[in-house]
Amino acid sequence: MQKDATSVLGTPQSTQNLDSTKHLPWTRQDTTWMLSLFGTAVGAGILFLPINAGMGGFWPLVLMAVIIGPMTYLAHRGLSRFVCSSSIPGSDITQVVEEHFGVGAGKAITVLYFFAIYPIVLIYGVGITNTVDSFIVNQLGMVSPPRFILSGVLILGMMAVMVAGEKFMLKVTQLLVYPLVGILAFMSIYLIPEWKMDALQVVPEAGAFLGTVWLTIPVLVFAFNHSPAISQFSVSLKRDHGANASRKADVILRNTSMMLVGFVMLFVFSCVLSLSPAQLAEAKAQNLPILSYLANVHSSGFVSYFGPFIAFIAIVSSFFGHYMGATEGMKGVIVKQLRSSGKSVTDAKINKFILGFMFVTIWAVAVINPSILGMIEALGGPIIAAILYLMPMYAVYKVPALKAYRGRISNILVIIAGLLAMTAILFGFFR
């Protein structure tokens, strides 16, 4: 029989659970989840992070590399603990929110959760279309196909994998992430001879230095974000590990964060040092991922062909995790609204509506082609920070099942990081 979450976190028995978790072996399923979470994070945010972060110079980037690891791990750990705190088996994040905060607050936070993830899914529709279109024109030397047809085919292909089910999606993600990790590392090393070391001589003044870091935090939060997959990840661990789910999640999330920081920041540094600030600004103006831009300006055939390939894999693997979170959030919003109105809930009809809504809106935005970095800075980072950084910390001090996690320095660090991410857009307006 599954133990109540409060007994796990708030009683002496939690010590016994902690000891048993330490002896739980690392399994193949743990590796699968780690790679899936890694794939969720390595998407458009990573491919646009070098552009936004690199334009501020090398040394602010060093500080970002130092702080982003703890930020990522502690925030995602907090969200996973929040989901695992439910006393109702199988509860996803939208149900846990209602359980702890009530129906009214549950609706509001579920809507916010949806809007934290949904714009990212739209971003991937734009990113995948631009990446493939650039490859067709610049590497294959062909005429650009009609944008509405190209985007429609690509989005249908990605959504088809999701419709096939969670197990199939995890298998596809795992197949994509292995080559992604390998080629990403190789590309980072391959670019080393192109590094322009004069960037190390430029040190911004203290005000400009800190301002650059502050403005980039929303993109950092977005780039390392794998929160859309945390709900189903935590539900799966609760199903498999019961009372030990939260502690098991901590280990997997720690390893995921280390993997992300190691591979991603090496890649970001390599890209930033191999391009000038003017080239980074040009990439931003062209609305292209950094690898697609490198493929267009680099003389190497390896970069020209593998750059877009990496971008394609990164966007597709990340799309899966974010689509899963967006549909979960939207379903939560619809179900709560129908129940409060006294109407019947039919899963099949809701799922069909969500499928149609997602395809039409992602397709429409991909055709319109708005600025990806603009969407990240204005929508992605700040809203993600509210859900990923601040909401779980609020729950720690309000929810009895999370009482054991109160009074920790890590909570303060997460709250500060969340507030900086949410206020960076205001700093940008008044700068």
Salt bridges, closest charged atoms under 4 A:
ASP30 OD2 - LYS248 NZ 2.68
GLU98 OE1 - LYS336 NZ 3.46
GLU194 OE2 - HIS298 NE2 3.95
ASP240 OD1 - ARG239 NE 3.88
ASP250 OD2 - ARG81 NH2 2.98
ASP347 OD1 - LYS331 NZ 3.60
